[in-house]
Amino acid sequence: MGGTFDPIHYGHLVTAEEVRMRFGLDEVIFVPAGRPPPPKANPVTLAEHRFLMVVLATASNPYFRADRLEIDRNGPSYTVDTLEALRHSLGENVRLSFITGADAILEILTWRNPDRLLQLARFVAATRPGFNLEELRGKLTTRQLANIDFVQVPGLEISSTAIRERVAAGLPIRYLTPPSTEAYIKKYRLYAGCTSAGDP
């Protein structure tokens, strides 16, 4: 499961657990983006902060783990490179799935080397109740659809953007993200509109 995780929240965790159970996955590896390739509209929080928040948020689930793969790689983070590296380290016999939101599927298929992406992993697109799945299916080719599973997860209207905006506005984020993540955000004054956050 890749993403900026800026910050990680319960929507990410619920999705990961639902997909893990539904598809019988051995584990879910959370891979925070290191340096999202340009053009990225909005700057992201330092990678080390985002990684440590993922570590804290996933620590209580023995089937979850955080990986520094993209953070420790030099240069921009491309998903195809990450999947190639995971394939190399885990072996050819391991079945890889890439978990993402259904609304991101069309964007993903414009990323670097989309044909190779679909060869390296099966995509699991998580939808929320009310999402227009048929409209999305109509925009995908038969070949693309053959390598994408769609799964509906409990509807949690939570987003990292909304959490950042709430922190900046001085509003509470309790019950939107794990307590450990909330405490980390407060400790390092992330998203509060200050000119710089402390080093982790």
BALOBA-1460 file (C-alpha; in Angstrom, 3 decimals):
// residues 200
<rec num="1" residu="m" x="0.000" y="0.000" z="0.000"/>
<rec num="2" residu="g" x="1.674" y="3.154" z="-1.189"/>
<rec num="3" residu="g" x="0.940" y="6.810" z="-0.666"/>
<rec num="4" residu="t" x="2.276" y="9.972" z="0.857"/>
<rec num="5" residu="f" x="0.540" y="9.173" z="4.188"/>
<rec num="6" residu="d" x="0.628" y="12.843" z="5.110"/>
<rec num="7" residu="p" x="-0.616" y="11.825" z="7.656"/>
<rec num="8" residu="i" x="-1.769" y="8.224" z="7.818"/>
<rec num="9" residu="h" x="-5.342" y="7.887" z="9.155"/>
<rec num="10" residu="y" x="-8.029" y="5.355" z="9.997"/>
<rec num="11" residu="g" x="-9.271" y="5.284" z="6.403"/>
<rec num="12" residu="h" x="-5.910" y="3.855" z="5.312"/>
<rec num="13" residu="l" x="-5.874" y="1.326" z="8.134"/>
<rec num="14" residu="v" x="-9.464" y="0.139" z="7.641"/>
<rec num="15" residu="t" x="-8.843" y="-0.277" z="3.917"/>
<rec num="16" residu="a" x="-5.638" y="-2.252" z="4.478"/>
<rec num="17" residu="e" x="-7.288" y="-4.600" z="6.980"/>
<rec num="18" residu="e" x="-10.390" y="-5.125" z="4.827"/>
<rec num="19" residu="v" x="-8.288" y="-6.007" z="1.779"/>
<rec num="20" residu="r" x="-5.968" y="-8.230" z="3.823"/>
<rec num="21" residu="m" x="-8.883" y="-10.249" z="5.147"/>
<rec num="22" residu="r" x="-10.852" y="-10.316" z="1.889"/>
<rec num="23" residu="f" x="-7.938" y="-11.556" z="-0.231"/>
<rec num="24" residu="g" x="-6.095" y="-13.626" z="2.375"/>
<rec num="25" residu="l" x="-2.917" y="-11.549" z="2.242"/>
<rec num="26" residu="d" x="-0.004" y="-12.583" z="4.453"/>
<rec num="27" residu="e" x="0.807" y="-8.976" z="5.270"/>
<rec num="28" residu="v" x="0.304" y="-5.399" z="4.168"/>
<rec num="29" residu="i" x="3.454" y="-3.379" z="3.591"/>
<rec num="30" residu="f" x="2.959" y="0.373" z="3.921"/>
<rec num="31" residu="v" x="5.436" y="2.217" z="1.680"/>
<rec num="32" residu="p" x="5.425" y="5.989" z="2.213"/>
<rec num="33" residu="a" x="6.493" y="7.903" z="-0.887"/>
<rec num="34" residu="g" x="10.002" y="9.280" z="-0.615"/>
<rec num="35" residu="r" x="10.146" y="12.055" z="-3.188"/>
<rec num="36" residu="p" x="6.962" y="12.176" z="-5.258"/>
<rec num="37" residu="p" x="7.923" y="12.866" z="-8.877"/>
<rec num="38" residu="p" x="7.173" y="16.310" z="-10.312"/>
<rec num="39" residu="p" x="4.883" y="17.938" z="-10.948"/>
<rec num="40" residu="k" x="3.470" y="17.625" z="-7.438"/>
<rec num="41" residu="a" x="0.958" y="20.382" z="-6.745"/>
<rec num="42" residu="n" x="1.487" y="20.541" z="-3.001"/>
<rec num="43" residu="p" x="4.684" y="20.046" z="-1.015"/>
<rec num="44" residu="v" x="4.682" y="17.063" z="1.339"/>
<rec num="45" residu="t" x="5.930" y="16.782" z="4.894"/>
<rec num="46" residu="l" x="9.468" y="15.482" z="5.412"/>
<rec num="47" residu="a" x="9.633" y="11.777" z="4.542"/>
<rec num="48" residu="e" x="11.063" y="10.835" z="7.940"/>
<rec num="49" residu="h" x="8.056" y="12.328" z="9.740"/>
<rec num="50" residu="r" x="5.618" y="10.527" z="7.448"/>
<rec num="51" residu="f" x="7.460" y="7.215" z="7.832"/>
<rec num="52" residu="l" x="7.545" y="7.419" z="11.628"/>
<rec num="53" residu="m" x="3.814" y="8.209" z="11.761"/>
<rec num="54" residu="v" x="3.178" y="5.082" z="9.665"/>
<rec num="55" residu="v" x="5.367" y="3.018" z="12.005"/>
<rec num="56" residu="l" x="3.406" y="4.241" z="15.030"/>
<rec num="57" residu="a" x="0.007" y="3.758" z="13.400"/>
<rec num="58" residu="t" x="0.692" y="0.203" z="12.221"/>
<rec num="59" residu="a" x="2.657" y="-1.116" z="15.212"/>
<rec num="60" residu="s" x="-0.308" y="-2.781" z="16.926"/>
<rec num="61" residu="n" x="-1.251" y="-4.943" z="13.913"/>
<rec num="62" residu="p" x="1.072" y="-7.954" z="13.446"/>
<rec num="63" residu="y" x="0.051" y="-8.175" z="9.770"/>
<rec num="64" residu="f" x="1.105" y="-4.602" z="9.012"/>
<rec num="65" residu="r" x="4.617" y="-3.290" z="8.543"/>
<rec num="66" residu="a" x="6.208" y="-0.084" z="7.324"/>
<rec num="67" residu="d" x="8.990" y="-0.105" z="4.748"/>
<rec num="68" residu="r" x="11.566" y="2.620" z="4.011"/>
<rec num="69" residu="l" x="12.097" y="1.422" z="0.454"/>
<rec num="70" residu="e" x="11.096" y="4.658" z="-1.279"/>
<rec num="71" residu="i" x="12.434" y="6.968" z="1.417"/>
<rec num="72" residu="d" x="15.929" y="5.478" z="1.222"/>
<rec num="73" residu="r" x="16.003" y="5.458" z="-2.593"/>
<rec num="74" residu="n" x="17.726" y="8.377" z="-4.321"/>
<rec num="75" residu="g" x="15.704" y="10.437" z="-6.759"/>
<rec num="76" residu="p" x="11.946" y="10.573" z="-7.384"/>
<rec num="77" residu="s" x="9.711" y="7.716" z="-6.215"/>
<rec num="78" residu="y" x="8.113" y="5.726" z="-9.010"/>
<rec num="79" residu="t" x="5.736" y="2.905" z="-8.131"/>
<rec num="80" residu="v" x="7.070" y="0.683" z="-10.903"/>
<rec num="81" residu="d" x="10.555" y="0.858" z="-9.344"/>
<rec num="82" residu="t" x="9.118" y="0.023" z="-5.925"/>
<rec num="83" residu="l" x="7.234" y="-2.998" z="-7.243"/>
<rec num="84" residu="e" x="10.327" y="-4.174" z="-9.128"/>
<rec num="85" residu="a" x="12.359" y="-3.938" z="-5.908"/>
<rec num="86" residu="l" x="9.709" y="-5.805" z="-3.897"/>
<rec num="87" residu="r" x="9.486" y="-8.487" z="-6.569"/>
<rec num="88" residu="h" x="13.268" y="-8.892" z="-6.443"/>
<rec num="89" residu="s" x="13.436" y="-9.082" z="-2.632"/>
<rec num="90" residu="l" x="10.363" y="-11.274" z="-2.076"/>
<rec num="91" residu="g" x="10.877" y="-13.626" z="-5.009"/>
<rec num="92" residu="e" x="8.963" y="-14.532" z="-8.137"/>
<rec num="93" residu="n" x="6.601" y="-16.912" z="-6.346"/>
<rec num="94" residu="v" x="5.123" y="-14.246" z="-4.057"/>
<rec num="95" residu="r" x="1.806" y="-12.798" z="-5.202"/>
<rec num="96" residu="l" x="1.954" y="-8.994" z="-5.029"/>
<rec num="97" residu="s" x="-1.118" y="-6.792" z="-4.709"/>
<rec num="98" residu="f" x="-1.112" y="-3.008" z="-4.850"/>
<rec num="99" residu="i" x="-3.837" y="-1.440" z="-2.702"/>
<rec num="100" residu="t" x="-5.158" y="1.951" z="-3.719"/>
<rec num="101" residu="g" x="-8.344" y="3.972" z="-3.847"/>
<rec num="102" residu="a" x="-10.622" y="3.329" z="-6.813"/>
<rec num="103" residu="d" x="-10.605" y="7.060" z="-7.576"/>
<rec num="104" residu="a" x="-6.823" y="6.863" z="-8.079"/>
<rec num="105" residu="i" x="-6.863" y="4.001" z="-10.605"/>
<rec num="106" residu="l" x="-7.151" y="6.223" z="-13.676"/>
<rec num="107" residu="e" x="-4.284" y="8.385" z="-12.466"/>
<rec num="108" residu="i" x="-2.129" y="5.336" z="-11.721"/>
<rec num="109" residu="l" x="-2.577" y="4.083" z="-15.262"/>
<rec num="110" residu="t" x="-0.890" y="7.290" z="-16.481"/>
<rec num="111" residu="w" x="2.159" y="6.687" z="-14.289"/>
<rec num="112" residu="r" x="5.536" y="5.529" z="-15.549"/>
<rec num="113" residu="n" x="5.333" y="2.217" z="-17.418"/>
<rec num="114" residu="p" x="1.691" y="1.295" z="-16.627"/>
<rec num="115" residu="d" x="1.865" y="-1.990" z="-18.582"/>
<rec num="116" residu="r" x="4.744" y="-3.159" z="-16.394"/>
<rec num="117" residu="l" x="2.842" y="-2.066" z="-13.280"/>
<rec num="118" residu="l" x="-0.007" y="-4.395" z="-14.213"/>
<rec num="119" residu="q" x="2.465" y="-7.230" z="-14.805"/>
<rec num="120" residu="l" x="4.187" y="-6.807" z="-11.445"/>
<rec num="121" residu="a" x="1.135" y="-6.724" z="-9.193"/>
<rec num="122" residu="r" x="-2.586" y="-7.229" z="-9.092"/>
<rec num="123" residu="f" x="-4.313" y="-3.959" z="-8.246"/>
<rec num="124" residu="v" x="-6.937" y="-3.803" z="-5.520"/>
<rec num="125" residu="a" x="-9.086" y="-0.702" z="-5.850"/>
<rec num="126" residu="a" x="-10.963" y="0.188" z="-2.677"/>
<rec num="127" residu="t" x="-14.296" y="1.947" z="-3.074"/>
<rec num="128" residu="r" x="-16.615" y="3.592" z="-0.601"/>
<rec num="129" residu="p" x="-20.383" y="3.077" z="-0.531"/>
<rec num="130" residu="g" x="-21.972" y="5.293" z="-3.185"/>
<rec num="131" residu="f" x="-18.908" y="5.342" z="-5.457"/>
<rec num="132" residu="n" x="-19.912" y="5.120" z="-9.149"/>
<rec num="133" residu="l" x="-18.018" y="1.958" z="-10.006"/>
<rec num="134" residu="e" x="-19.683" y="1.418" z="-13.373"/>
<rec num="135" residu="e" x="-18.559" y="4.835" z="-14.585"/>
<rec num="136" residu="l" x="-14.975" y="3.950" z="-13.647"/>
<rec num="137" residu="r" x="-15.199" y="0.528" z="-15.312"/>
<rec num="138" residu="g" x="-16.341" y="2.238" z="-18.507"/>
<rec num="139" residu="k" x="-13.075" y="4.185" z="-18.661"/>
<rec num="140" residu="l" x="-10.824" y="1.115" z="-18.374"/>
<rec num="141" residu="t" x="-9.841" y="-1.362" z="-21.070"/>
<rec num="142" residu="t" x="-10.747" y="-5.043" z="-20.833"/>
<rec num="143" residu="r" x="-7.076" y="-5.860" z="-20.303"/>
<rec num="144" residu="q" x="-6.768" y="-3.385" z="-17.454"/>
<rec num="145" residu="l" x="-9.952" y="-4.612" z="-15.801"/>
<rec num="146" residu="a" x="-8.633" y="-8.173" z="-15.898"/>
<rec num="147" residu="n" x="-5.893" y="-7.204" z="-13.432"/>
<rec num="148" residu="i" x="-7.910" y="-5.002" z="-11.062"/>
<rec num="149" residu="d" x="-10.079" y="-6.208" z="-8.191"/>
<rec num="150" residu="f" x="-12.632" y="-3.819" z="-6.724"/>
<rec num="151" residu="v" x="-13.579" y="-4.067" z="-3.068"/>
<rec num="152" residu="q" x="-15.971" y="-1.925" z="-1.073"/>
<rec num="153" residu="v" x="-14.716" y="-0.860" z="2.343"/>
<rec num="154" residu="p" x="-16.653" y="0.716" z="5.196"/>
<rec num="155" residu="g" x="-17.357" y="4.350" z="4.365"/>
<rec num="156" residu="l" x="-14.930" y="6.515" z="6.315"/>
<rec num="157" residu="e" x="-15.010" y="10.088" z="5.073"/>
<rec num="158" residu="i" x="-11.484" y="10.851" z="6.215"/>
<rec num="159" residu="s" x="-8.675" y="12.313" z="4.156"/>
<rec num="160" residu="s" x="-5.126" y="13.402" z="4.890"/>
<rec num="161" residu="t" x="-5.909" y="16.794" z="3.357"/>
<rec num="162" residu="a" x="-8.827" y="17.316" z="5.751"/>
<rec num="163" residu="i" x="-6.661" y="16.339" z="8.722"/>
<rec num="164" residu="r" x="-3.961" y="18.839" z="7.728"/>
<rec num="165" residu="e" x="-6.589" y="21.550" z="7.304"/>
<rec num="166" residu="r" x="-8.138" y="20.780" z="10.699"/>
<rec num="167" residu="v" x="-4.762" y="20.962" z="12.435"/>
<rec num="168" residu="a" x="-3.960" y="24.267" z="10.716"/>
<rec num="169" residu="a" x="-7.361" y="25.614" z="11.851"/>
<rec num="170" residu="g" x="-6.831" y="24.437" z="15.433"/>
<rec num="171" residu="l" x="-9.627" y="21.835" z="15.193"/>
<rec num="172" residu="p" x="-9.438" y="18.385" z="16.822"/>
<rec num="173" residu="i" x="-8.373" y="15.300" z="14.881"/>
<rec num="174" residu="r" x="-9.172" y="12.770" z="17.589"/>
<rec num="175" residu="y" x="-10.854" y="9.629" z="16.149"/>
<rec num="176" residu="l" x="-9.606" y="10.502" z="12.653"/>
<rec num="177" residu="t" x="-6.118" y="9.074" z="13.110"/>
<rec num="178" residu="p" x="-4.585" y="6.773" z="15.757"/>
<rec num="179" residu="p" x="-3.682" y="8.430" z="19.079"/>
<rec num="180" residu="s" x="0.020" y="7.740" z="18.455"/>
<rec num="181" residu="t" x="-0.136" y="9.646" z="15.154"/>
<rec num="182" residu="e" x="-2.070" y="12.501" z="16.740"/>
<rec num="183" residu="a" x="0.536" y="12.746" z="19.515"/>
<rec num="184" residu="y" x="3.345" y="12.754" z="16.961"/>
<rec num="185" residu="i" x="1.695" y="15.554" z="14.982"/>
<rec num="186" residu="k" x="1.365" y="17.614" z="18.168"/>
<rec num="187" residu="k" x="4.912" y="16.891" z="19.330"/>
<rec num="188" residu="y" x="6.519" y="18.078" z="16.099"/>
<rec num="189" residu="r" x="3.915" y="20.777" z="15.382"/>
<rec num="190" residu="l" x="3.177" y="19.339" z="11.946"/>
<rec num="191" residu="y" x="0.561" y="21.056" z="9.776"/>
<rec num="192" residu="a" x="0.083" y="23.884" z="12.231"/>
<rec num="193" residu="g" x="1.202" y="26.584" z="9.811"/>
<rec num="194" residu="c" x="4.536" y="27.082" z="11.542"/>
<rec num="195" residu="t" x="7.475" y="27.873" z="9.260"/>
<rec num="196" residu="s" x="9.340" y="24.663" z="10.091"/>
<rec num="197" residu="a" x="8.762" y="21.494" z="12.050"/>
<rec num="198" residu="g" x="11.320" y="20.001" z="14.378"/>
<rec num="199" residu="d" x="13.463" y="17.068" z="13.271"/>
<rec num="200" residu="p" x="12.150" y="13.644" z="14.257"/>
